[in-house]
């Protein structure tokens, strides 16, 4: 079965059928895009969704974030961890909750998918740190990593037979998900994911990172976050952290990695030390969400 580009385009045109974020998540995106937003605005916003606030607090109090004393309020979390981190936590939680109940995918597969995405997100943030990016930019890199494969969820939900066929070919041919879908589709998950991110009103660097994480040298702007997301995706696969549908790393762009200009020493620390630490944190956060 082949999904024609026209079919997918019709779906994408009919935005009422596309997955939407919960109102509180959309509002988080809106206030995040407003330079006048203060920490108190985020605290008040999260307080309107007690379930989301409770999950955020569970994660804030996890060993991964290492708060010395129990954090009992979102406002306190913002003070201790900072606006950017709490905002990312809240938005990540809302998005993962939204896509945690797909009828098309088994619970085990969903868990492995989000484990991979969290691994890429955390690795991307580590790369951003080594690139001396600001705290705001580090969280942007994190969100790009978390959402890099979101188009796969859309394809799974709306074109499940096709999605299953792609996975079958990945298994038979030992190739990447991206290569398999290009063989039978005329649109790929990175295109679908970028369209969805645009519909949600996410920042342009995130949209571009989602769109070009498989072909970073095709991008015309936002090279650093795109190159980092591409590299983080491949590195996460080498560590077998979850699964985005394949474990193929043959698509690594050496040019994109070179463009990052990360010192060899930094790459060694990321791969040999920091990724494992981050992955333990990812597993803990995923368990808390479950």
Order of alpha helices (4+ residues) and beta strands (2+ residues): alpha-alpha-alpha-alpha-alpha-alpha-alpha-alpha-alpha-alpha-alpha-alpha-alpha-alpha-alpha-alpha-alpha
